[in-house]
């Protein structure tokens, strides 16, 4: 890891990582390094009540790890940026990857004390990652991009207000993800599709929203975000990425069939369309020789 202030080398002391260049110190507790400077996106201290619904994340972490394990090819070092409870990192490590995770949450930092790989979980802002350039073969940011550059209020309903700096903040975030990605690495982003009129993932229940709400990105907005960065942006099918555990159980067979259809030649365009409620997007640099598309789609069908 490197200093987030000046990119200098870090040396370990008894209770911190200290920059050998600028002298900045980052505390380490329970083997967890904290680069946040105390600026978390939430408020939590030991003894506070645990938010409801976190049990849904446990099975979802394994599903997410299994999905991306089949898509990551040719690389072993993986970053889960916005890793939440950290379980996906453990599942990836159990599959043979040198996996790391980051988040900037006080609650997650407390949860991570239970993880086996605490030394691979780092508290930091996704736009200022404490890793050398090109360090990772693959980067995953699942359910993160939509929360960048917006203010959210979950009291008495769910409301989102985009900040004037939203696009600049999101651009800085994806540029930082590309910075820590190796030249032939792969970046994966996933999030609810802003072009789909129902959001099943925020607010505790299915939420109808305007497609110009400014919260959930759509493919056209994502492509604009990466404009000029010399990358290819491709939507993939979320087949077996989602398991319909929290919402839509009665529609699960139909949903799985629809997602599977997106892996079939001639129907893959659906993955980027407004008919798909959940976007999974692969980003690679254009200078890289692309692997055979058929092999990639076959991997998705067997996730």
Secondary structure, DSSP 8 states (H G I E B T S, - for coil): -B-TTT--BEEE-SSEEEETTT--EEEEETTEEE-STT--SS---TTS---TTTTHHHHHHHHHHHHHHHH--S--EEEEET-TTSHHHHHHHHTT-EEEEEE--HHHHHHGGG-TTGGGEEE--TTS--S-TT-EEEEEEES-GGGTTEEEE-TTS-EEEE-TTHHHHHHHHHHHHHHTEEEEEEEEEEEE-TTSSEESSSSSS-EE--TTSSSS--HHHHHHHTTTS-EEEEEE--TTT---SSS-GGGHHHHHHHHHHTTSTTTGGGGGSTT-SEEEEEEEETTS----HHHHHHHHHT-
